[in-house]
Structures are given as structure tokens and as C-alpha cells.
Amino acid sequence: MEDGGEDSGMPMDAGSGLFNVAVSRDGRLVVSGTETALVRVWNVETHSRVSEFGTEHSMGVLAVDISPDATKIVTGSQDKTACVWSLSTGRRLLGPWEHNNFVVAAKFSPDGRFIATATWNCDSVRIYDSQNDIFVQFPVKVNWILNYSLTWVSDSKQLFAISHDGDIHRVDVSTRSTLSTWHIHGSAPPTCIALACNETFIAASAYCSVSFWDTRSQEQIGTVIEYTHEVWSMVISSNYDLVTGGDKIITLRALRDILPSDYLDNVSAPA
């Protein structure tokens, strides 16, 4: 589908430049981070603004995520810090965590115990624990694309990160080790990755194309999808549709027409 003309849905006016959004696990809330360092919380059903608070960041909020229990928000900023806030009160709970450059990604683990951050143009993907400490750090330099360079495995023990030079890194948080690294197609800088719900394959975009990779063998599967526009964000739905966004266009493709059927069942990949 394409976002071409009038939008038939009810808009939620961010009020200022919008850098990133996140949706709660239950789908009821949307949180937005803005260039003015404000965080706004929206009710999806009513499209109304639930709350708004200043984050103490001195520059814009580039990355934002909601904890699995929808009680906390993590933000990453141009001021080179990341913080955790109470969603209900806006009070800072953890941080600020100092980084060496813009914090362009911040993601809660599925169990809520860990928070992963990535710093633009620096060899730094960090995992923080709930005690306000760096749990582990991996030397992965991500692209500048906001928030889409990291994705957690459902057991919260592993994390995928895509680097600016096109390598996908699979790291083990519990053992603090890199399990595998492989290079994706093409010479264009990568933009984002998305993990399938059964965790058997991962999609990786680079400029105007998306390729697919077996998470166990690291081999490419299926065919590369080519678009006429750049792909800046991407997600794989539970029924294996690939939804991409970029250049004012949202596109949905059924992966059952592209990937082998073995990858489209409900059996999770072994850890």
C-alpha cells in the first residue's frame, strides 16, 4: 500500500519535529520522541495525547522504546546520553548514561531486564542492566539510521545488530560473546533489520533492496526484493508479511511468495 494522498486515519499531531516512535507490546500506546527533547504518549484507540514530559535531554530524542510492561520509556539523544523514565510520571529512573556520540538506537529486551543502545559512528553497542550499569559492550559501529539497527531474540539472551559496513552481528548477552558475523548483499550502506517472529530468518535492507538470511547458517535465502524507493524502516508481521517504509511510501509484501515454506511455520529457531 502506498501513502499517496489523503490519509483516511485520524492523525496524531506531534506538534514538533518527530524523530522516532515506539508502540507498546499490547498495541495500546504510542510514544514519540521529538527534536525539542519532549516525549509524548498517545492512546492508539482514541488518538488522544495521554501525557507529555520534558526529558532533561539538552538536544533532540533520536531513539525511544517502551518497556514490555508499558511502565517505562528509554530515550537516546543527540546530547550523547540515554535515560530511562517512568511512563506515568515522567520521572527519570536510570541514567543519564554517557556515550561517545549521538545515541541512535535504544531497545528494551523482551523480558525488560536489559536495554541495548547503539552510538552513531562509534564502535559501541552497549547492553545495560536494571542496576544502571553497563552489562556488556560489543565493538559494532552502526549506521546513522534511527533505532532500526538492533533487534532482540525473544529469550532476551541474544541480540542482532547491523553495522554500517553491512555486517550482521549475532551476540550472546549471557556469555558476553559474538556468536556469528556475516555480510549482507550490495555495496550500499545498510539501513535496518527485522527478525521473523519464529526467529528462523532475518531481513536486512540496504538502500532500495531487502535480502533474507537464515539465522542459523547465515546463508542467504529466497530472492532479493528491489524497491523504487529507499527503505528506512521495516517489520515482519506474525503472518509473514514484510512491511517497509521510506520516501513517504508504505509497502506490504507477502513473504510466502518469496521464501521457502520451511521458514514460514511456527517453530522457533534453537537458541
C-alpha positions in Angstrom: 0.0 0.0 0.0 1.2 3.5 -0.6 0.8 6.6 1.4 0.0 8.8 -1.6 -2.7 11.4 -0.8 -5.2 12.0 1.9 -4.8 9.8 5.0 -8.0 8.1 5.9 -6.9 7.5 9.5 -7.0 10.1 12.3 -3.6 11.8 12.7 -1.8 12.4 15.9 -0.2 15.8 15.7 3.3 15.6 17.2 3.5 19.4 17.5 7.2 19.5 16.6 9.8 17.6 14.5 9.3 13.9 15.0 12.5 11.7 15.3 11.1 8.4 16.3 8.1 6.4 17.6 7.6 3.2 19.5 4.5 1.1 20.2 3.7 -0.8 23.4 3.6 -4.6 23.3 -0.1 -4.6 23.8 -0.6 -2.1 21.0 -2.4 0.5 23.1 0.2 3.2 23.4 2.4 5.1 21.0 5.4 7.1 22.3 7.1 9.7 20.2 10.5 11.4 20.6 11.0 14.9 19.2 13.6 17.4 18.1 12.7 19.5 21.1 13.6 16.7 23.5 10.0 16.2 24.5 8.4 12.8 24.8 4.7 12.4 24.0 2.5 9.4 24.9 -0.6 8.7 22.8 -3.6 6.4 23.1 -3.9 4.4 19.9 -7.7 3.8 20.2 -8.7 7.4 20.8 -5.7 9.0 19.0 -5.5 11.4 22.0 -2.4 12.6 23.8 -2.2 10.9 27.2 0.8 12.7 28.5 3.9 14.8 27.6 7.1 15.5 29.5 10.5 17.0 29.1 13.3 14.5 29.3 16.2 16.7 30.6 18.0 16.0 27.4 19.7 19.1 26.0 19.1 18.0 22.4 16.5 16.0 20.4 15.4 12.5 21.3 16.6 10.3 18.4 15.6 6.9 19.8 12.7 5.8 22.0 11.2 2.5 23.2 8.6 1.3 25.7 9.3 -1.5 28.3 7.4 -4.8 27.8 5.2 -4.0 30.8 4.5 -0.4 29.5 5.7 1.3 32.7 9.0 2.7 31.5 10.4 4.5 28.5 14.0 4.6 27.3 15.3 7.5 25.3 18.5 8.1 23.3 19.5 11.7 22.4 21.7 13.9 20.3 23.2 15.0 23.6 25.1 11.7 23.7 23.1 10.2 26.6 20.4 7.6 27.2 17.9 7.6 30.1 15.0 5.5 31.4 11.8 7.3 32.6 8.6 6.4 34.3 5.9 6.4 31.6 3.2 7.6 34.1 5.1 10.4 35.8 7.9 11.3 33.5 10.4 11.0 36.4 13.9 9.8 35.4 14.6 6.3 36.8 18.0 5.5 35.4 20.8 7.4 33.7 21.9 9.6 32.1 24.2 7.0 30.5 27.1 8.9 28.8 28.0 7.8 25.2 30.7 9.0 22.8 28.3 10.3 20.1 24.6 10.5 19.2 22.5 7.6 20.7 20.6 6.5 17.6 19.1 3.2 19.0 17.7 2.1 22.3 15.8 -1.1 22.8 14.3 -2.9 25.8 14.9 -6.7 25.8 11.6 -8.7 25.6 11.9 -9.6 29.3 12.6 -6.0 30.3 15.8 -6.8 32.1 18.2 -5.3 29.6 18.4 -2.2 27.4 20.6 -2.1 24.3 21.9 1.2 22.9 23.9 2.0 19.8 26.0 5.1 19.2 26.4 6.6 15.8 29.8 6.5 14.1 31.4 4.7 17.2 32.3 1.1 17.8 29.8 0.8 20.6 26.7 -1.4 21.1 26.1 -1.5 24.8 23.8 -3.6 27.0 22.7 -2.1 30.3 21.1 -4.0 33.1 18.4 -2.8 35.5 21.1 -1.8 38.1 22.2 1.2 36.0 25.5 -0.4 34.9 27.0 -1.4 31.5 26.5 -5.2 31.5 28.5 -5.8 28.3 29.7 -3.8 25.3 30.3 -5.0 21.7 32.5 -3.3 19.0 29.8 -2.8 16.4 29.6 0.6 14.5 26.0 1.1 13.4 24.7 3.4 10.7 23.0 6.7 11.5 19.5 5.4 10.8 17.4 5.8 13.9 16.5 2.9 16.1 16.3 0.1 13.4 19.9 -1.3 13.7 19.1 -3.5 16.7 16.7 -6.4 17.3 16.4 -8.8 20.2 15.7 -12.5 20.2 12.6 -13.4 22.2 14.5 -15.1 25.1 16.4 -11.8 25.8 19.7 -13.7 25.7 20.8 -12.7 22.2 20.8 -9.6 20.1 21.2 -8.9 16.4 23.0 -5.7 15.3 23.7 -4.4 11.8 26.9 -2.4 11.3 27.5 0.5 8.9 29.6 -1.7 6.6 26.9 -4.3 6.1 27.8 -6.9 8.6 25.1 -8.6 10.8 26.4 -9.5 14.2 24.6 -12.0 16.5 25.8 -11.6 20.1 25.1 -13.5 23.2 24.4 -11.3 26.2 24.6 -14.0 28.8 28.1 -15.2 27.7 29.2 -11.7 26.5 30.4 -13.1 23.2 29.8 -12.7 19.5 28.3 -15.8 18.1 28.4 -15.1 14.4 29.1 -12.3 11.9 28.1 -12.3 8.2 28.0 -9.8 5.4 24.8 -8.8 3.6 24.4 -8.1 -0.1 25.2 -5.0 -2.0 27.6 -2.1 -1.7 25.0 0.5 -0.3 25.0 1.2 3.4 22.5 -0.9 5.4 19.6 0.8 7.0 17.7 -1.7 9.2 17.0 -5.3 10.1 13.9 -7.2 11.2 13.7 -10.6 12.8 10.9 -13.0 12.0 8.6 -14.0 14.9 9.8 -17.6 14.7 13.4 -16.3 14.6 14.4 -18.6 11.7 15.3 -15.7 9.4 16.2 -12.1 9.4 15.5 -9.4 6.8 18.1 -6.7 6.1 17.7 -3.6 4.0 20.3 -1.7 2.0 19.2 1.4 0.2 16.4 0.2 -2.2 16.6 -3.6 -1.6 15.9 -6.2 1.1 17.5 -9.5 1.4 16.8 -12.5 3.7 19.1 -14.6 5.8 19.0 -17.9 7.7 19.8 -17.1 11.3 21.4 -20.4 12.0 23.5 -21.0 8.8 23.9 -17.3 8.0 23.2 -18.2 4.3 21.0 -16.0 2.1 17.6 -17.4 1.3 14.8 -16.5 -1.1 15.2 -13.6 -3.6 16.2 -10.0 -3.0 13.3 -7.6 -3.1 14.0 -4.4 -5.1 12.1 -1.2 -4.5 11.9 2.1 -6.4 12.5 4.0 -3.1 14.8 3.8 -0.1 13.8 1.5 2.8 14.2 3.3 6.1 12.1 1.1 8.4 10.9 -2.4 8.3 8.9 -5.0 10.3 7.8 -8.6 9.7 4.3 -9.3 10.8 3.1 -12.5 12.6 1.6 -13.8 9.4 4.9 -13.2 7.5 4.1 -10.0 5.6 7.0 -7.7 5.2 6.1 -4.0 5.9 8.5 -1.4 4.8 8.5 2.4 5.0 10.5 5.0 3.1 10.2 8.1 0.9 6.5 8.6 2.0 5.6 5.1 0.9 4.5 2.1 3.0 4.7 -1.2 1.2 3.4 -4.6 2.2 4.8 -7.8 0.6 3.7 -11.4 1.4 6.8 -13.4 2.1 5.1 -16.7 1.4 5.6 -15.8 -2.3 9.3 -15.1 -1.7 10.8 -17.5 0.9 10.8 -21.3 1.2 7.8 -22.6 3.2 10.2 -24.2 5.8 10.9 -20.7 7.1 7.2 -19.7 7.5 6.0 -22.1 10.2 5.6 -21.5 13.9 8.6 -23.4 15.1 11.2 -21.2 16.8 14.8 -21.4 15.9 17.0 -23.1 18.5 18.9 -20.7 20.8 
